[in-house]
Amino acid sequence: MFSIIGNTFKLLTWDLLRDLLYWPVWWYTDGLSYAWHTFIRWSFSWQHRLGLGIWVRNWFRPMYAQYDWQGRLISFFFRTVTILFKTVQFFVVFFVFGLMLLVYILAPVTAVIFLILSLLIV
């Protein structure tokens, strides 16, 4: 009975210790690779969600089949403003995702630095 409990405790302790030692390696290899691919996937998803490609492809086509010069002019300016707005929106989202990736990279290093500083102060 005590042998089973002792072996279980030893196995759990060894598994926890191994996971704690492997965690930094995983964070900067597999975890960072996963975070990078997620960043790329989110970026393409937002580009698709905003429909930038469709707006740029149809930039010089008149809207609502208005082929006179007034319709073309109004369509061009309307689409230009819309493309500018959507491009700014995309870059803001891209910047926020980039900051999230940077936080992912720097969080463990910052935590260790603050831990060492707090131990040195006390």
Backbone bond lengths (Angstrom), bond angles and torsions (degrees), N, CA, C in turn:
res aa  C-N    CA-C-N  psi(-1)  N-CA   C-N-CA  omega(-1)  CA-C   N-CA-C  phi
1 M - - - 1.447 - - 1.518 110.28 -
2 F 1.336 117.19 -51.48 1.458 120.47 -179.59 1.523 111.13 -69.29
3 S 1.303 116.70 -27.98 1.456 121.10 177.78 1.524 110.77 -65.67
4 I 1.324 117.59 -40.38 1.466 121.15 179.55 1.529 109.89 -67.04
5 I 1.323 117.10 -44.02 1.466 120.91 179.11 1.524 110.32 -64.95
6 G 1.322 116.63 -42.20 1.468 120.47 179.09 1.515 111.95 -64.41
7 N 1.323 116.44 -43.78 1.469 119.67 178.94 1.530 111.47 -65.51
8 T 1.317 116.64 -39.76 1.460 120.76 178.51 1.526 110.23 -64.00
9 F 1.324 116.57 -44.90 1.461 120.93 178.49 1.524 110.67 -61.93
10 K 1.325 117.02 -42.86 1.458 121.07 179.56 1.531 110.97 -64.89
11 L 1.330 116.41 -41.23 1.459 120.55 179.20 1.529 110.96 -65.42
12 L 1.322 116.94 -43.96 1.465 120.04 179.16 1.522 111.69 -65.79
13 T 1.320 117.17 -39.12 1.456 121.19 178.91 1.524 110.48 -65.66
14 W 1.316 116.76 -44.47 1.463 120.97 179.46 1.539 110.77 -64.46
15 D 1.320 116.26 -41.21 1.461 120.46 179.82 1.530 110.43 -65.40
16 L 1.318 118.07 -42.51 1.457 121.88 178.08 1.525 111.01 -64.20
17 L 1.327 116.98 -44.00 1.461 120.74 179.54 1.527 110.89 -63.47
18 R 1.331 116.86 -42.19 1.459 120.77 179.06 1.529 111.04 -64.35
19 D 1.332 116.49 -41.31 1.461 119.85 178.36 1.525 111.50 -65.47
20 L 1.320 117.48 -39.24 1.465 120.29 178.52 1.521 111.76 -65.90
21 L 1.316 117.48 -36.49 1.462 120.25 179.12 1.527 111.86 -76.14
22 Y 1.327 117.28 -30.64 1.463 120.37 -178.87 1.529 112.10 -83.80
23 W 1.322 117.83 -17.80 1.451 121.13 -175.13 1.534 113.36 -56.12
24 P 1.331 122.21 -47.56 1.474 119.54 179.86 1.530 112.48 -62.65
25 V 1.324 116.27 -36.04 1.462 119.16 178.47 1.525 109.74 -64.90
26 W 1.326 117.11 -44.91 1.460 120.66 179.62 1.519 110.51 -64.43
27 W 1.343 117.96 -40.88 1.462 122.29 -174.80 1.526 111.13 -59.18
28 Y 1.337 116.76 -40.88 1.456 120.18 -176.00 1.524 113.74 -97.56
29 T 1.329 119.68 1.96 1.467 120.88 175.41 1.525 109.30 -115.57
30 D 1.321 116.81 -83.57 1.464 120.59 -177.20 1.521 112.02 -67.08
31 G 1.315 117.25 -41.16 1.463 120.49 -179.64 1.518 111.92 -65.35
32 L 1.324 117.11 -41.83 1.465 120.55 178.94 1.522 110.51 -68.59
33 S 1.312 117.71 -37.89 1.463 121.13 176.16 1.524 110.31 -61.88
34 Y 1.317 117.01 -44.05 1.462 120.81 177.91 1.531 111.00 -63.99
35 A 1.338 117.11 -41.82 1.465 120.82 179.32 1.529 110.74 -64.58
36 W 1.328 118.07 -39.83 1.458 121.68 179.25 1.530 110.73 -64.87
37 H 1.332 116.92 -45.49 1.467 119.78 179.45 1.533 111.26 -65.58
38 T 1.323 116.63 -34.59 1.464 119.99 175.57 1.527 110.41 -65.66
39 F 1.324 117.28 -40.83 1.462 122.73 177.11 1.527 110.61 -59.53
40 I 1.320 117.11 -46.39 1.466 121.20 179.31 1.527 110.69 -65.41
41 R 1.340 116.81 -43.27 1.462 120.76 -179.64 1.528 111.14 -63.42
42 W 1.341 117.59 -42.66 1.463 121.17 177.79 1.526 110.95 -63.83
43 S 1.335 116.54 -39.45 1.467 119.56 -179.93 1.522 110.82 -63.04
44 F 1.335 117.33 -46.72 1.458 120.00 178.14 1.530 111.00 -65.54
45 S 1.325 116.11 -35.41 1.461 119.46 178.82 1.529 110.72 -63.95
46 W 1.317 117.19 -42.63 1.458 119.59 179.49 1.524 111.43 -69.78
47 Q 1.323 117.36 -36.04 1.461 119.45 176.99 1.525 109.57 -63.62
48 H 1.317 116.15 -40.55 1.461 120.22 178.28 1.534 110.79 -69.47
49 R 1.325 116.61 -40.57 1.463 121.10 -179.01 1.530 111.84 -63.64
50 L 1.322 116.62 -38.08 1.462 120.20 178.95 1.526 112.35 -77.83
51 G 1.316 117.13 -19.42 1.464 120.99 178.01 1.514 113.76 69.07
52 L 1.333 117.38 34.69 1.460 120.19 -177.85 1.522 112.27 -61.19
53 G 1.315 116.94 -40.23 1.459 119.73 -178.82 1.510 112.40 -61.69
54 I 1.308 116.87 -41.65 1.466 120.78 179.65 1.525 110.62 -66.91
55 W 1.331 116.72 -41.57 1.466 119.66 179.68 1.522 111.01 -64.29
56 V 1.336 117.40 -40.96 1.468 119.89 -179.08 1.533 110.38 -69.91
57 R 1.336 117.36 -39.80 1.462 120.24 179.10 1.527 112.22 -62.52
58 N 1.308 117.36 -34.60 1.462 121.53 -177.94 1.525 113.26 -99.64
59 W 1.311 117.14 18.26 1.454 122.26 -173.52 1.534 112.09 -57.77
60 F 1.321 117.39 -44.85 1.468 120.47 -174.10 1.525 112.54 -99.93
61 R 1.299 118.81 7.40 1.463 120.94 175.16 1.527 108.71 -85.76
62 P 1.279 116.69 137.37 1.468 118.29 179.07 1.527 111.15 -71.80
63 M 1.310 115.51 145.71 1.463 120.67 179.28 1.526 109.50 -85.44
64 Y 1.308 115.23 148.28 1.469 123.34 175.01 1.536 112.58 56.33
65 A 1.334 116.80 29.89 1.466 123.03 177.62 1.526 112.76 57.64
66 Q 1.301 116.04 33.71 1.462 121.51 176.45 1.526 107.70 -91.76
67 Y 1.318 117.24 91.40 1.456 121.37 -174.25 1.525 113.35 -90.37
68 D 1.311 118.49 3.84 1.456 119.48 175.40 1.533 108.84 -78.22
69 W 1.328 117.17 169.26 1.455 119.64 -174.17 1.526 112.22 -67.02
70 Q 1.344 119.00 -30.48 1.462 121.18 178.73 1.535 110.31 -67.81
71 G 1.317 116.22 -43.09 1.457 120.21 179.05 1.510 111.83 -64.93
72 R 1.320 116.57 -40.91 1.466 120.18 177.86 1.526 111.21 -64.69
73 L 1.318 116.62 -40.74 1.467 120.73 -178.83 1.530 110.96 -66.35
74 I 1.314 116.06 -46.33 1.463 120.09 179.23 1.531 110.30 -63.26
75 S 1.310 117.60 -42.74 1.460 121.51 179.31 1.520 111.05 -62.73
76 F 1.342 116.08 -43.13 1.460 119.47 -179.79 1.523 111.55 -61.81
77 F 1.328 117.92 -47.59 1.460 119.96 -178.70 1.528 112.01 -68.88
78 F 1.307 117.11 -38.93 1.461 119.96 178.19 1.527 110.49 -63.02
79 R 1.317 116.84 -45.86 1.464 119.93 -179.48 1.525 111.28 -69.07
80 T 1.331 117.48 -34.44 1.467 119.92 177.30 1.520 110.72 -62.28
81 V 1.305 117.56 -45.69 1.464 121.57 179.00 1.538 109.91 -63.85
82 T 1.317 116.13 -43.05 1.468 119.80 -179.59 1.517 110.99 -64.79
83 I 1.327 117.75 -43.12 1.471 120.91 179.40 1.522 110.46 -64.28
84 L 1.323 117.26 -41.50 1.474 119.90 177.54 1.527 111.03 -61.78
85 F 1.324 116.97 -45.24 1.458 120.71 -179.93 1.526 110.72 -62.29
86 K 1.336 117.13 -45.90 1.457 120.64 -178.75 1.535 111.80 -68.11
87 T 1.326 117.49 -33.54 1.460 120.87 177.22 1.526 110.50 -67.06
88 V 1.313 116.84 -44.00 1.470 120.10 176.96 1.527 110.11 -62.05
89 Q 1.313 116.36 -42.82 1.466 120.44 178.09 1.531 110.89 -60.97
90 F 1.322 117.10 -42.45 1.467 120.59 179.03 1.526 110.85 -62.97
91 F 1.341 117.55 -43.91 1.460 119.19 -178.98 1.524 112.46 -68.61
92 V 1.313 117.91 -31.84 1.466 120.16 175.02 1.529 110.07 -64.88
93 V 1.329 116.67 -46.26 1.466 120.82 178.63 1.522 109.74 -63.72
94 F 1.334 117.65 -42.41 1.467 122.07 178.67 1.528 110.31 -61.13
95 F 1.327 116.92 -41.38 1.463 121.57 178.56 1.530 111.27 -64.48
96 V 1.320 116.97 -42.14 1.472 120.78 178.88 1.523 110.14 -64.54
97 F 1.333 117.58 -43.19 1.467 120.33 176.98 1.526 110.97 -63.06
98 G 1.334 117.01 -38.34 1.463 120.82 177.00 1.521 111.81 -63.67
99 L 1.333 116.64 -39.93 1.468 119.95 176.60 1.533 111.25 -64.70
100 M 1.332 115.59 -38.72 1.465 118.55 177.86 1.533 110.82 -63.77
101 L 1.322 117.73 -38.69 1.461 121.18 177.42 1.521 110.75 -67.15
102 L 1.314 117.18 -39.55 1.461 120.94 177.47 1.525 111.36 -64.74
103 V 1.324 117.26 -40.28 1.465 120.80 176.47 1.525 110.05 -62.93
104 Y 1.329 116.70 -39.43 1.464 120.62 177.85 1.528 110.67 -60.53
105 I 1.321 116.87 -39.93 1.461 120.58 -178.18 1.524 110.97 -72.59
106 L 1.324 117.49 -41.02 1.467 120.98 -172.37 1.524 114.85 -91.36
107 A 1.315 119.18 -12.12 1.462 121.37 -175.26 1.534 113.23 -60.63
108 P 1.329 121.06 -49.39 1.469 119.17 -179.16 1.524 113.16 -64.98
109 V 1.333 116.50 -39.19 1.466 119.74 179.80 1.520 109.97 -64.02
110 T 1.321 116.59 -43.85 1.463 121.16 178.86 1.524 111.09 -63.82
111 A 1.320 117.54 -40.92 1.465 120.66 178.77 1.520 111.19 -63.00
112 V 1.327 117.81 -41.92 1.468 120.99 179.56 1.528 110.20 -66.93
113 I 1.322 117.78 -41.05 1.466 120.85 178.85 1.525 110.49 -61.91
114 F 1.329 117.47 -46.38 1.463 120.29 178.89 1.522 112.01 -65.92
115 L 1.317 118.02 -34.72 1.454 120.89 176.40 1.522 111.06 -64.61
116 I 1.310 117.14 -44.51 1.469 120.60 178.71 1.524 110.52 -65.01
117 L 1.335 116.83 -42.26 1.471 119.53 178.56 1.522 111.88 -63.66
118 S 1.329 117.12 -39.12 1.461 118.80 179.65 1.513 111.16 -70.11
119 L 1.324 118.62 -30.47 1.456 120.64 176.62 1.522 111.48 -73.47
120 L 1.318 117.34 -32.57 1.458 120.74 179.40 1.524 112.12 -74.33
121 I 1.311 117.64 -31.14 1.463 121.17 -178.74 1.509 110.48 -72.70
122 V 1.322 117.61 -38.57 1.461 121.45 -177.86 1.474 109.45 -78.11
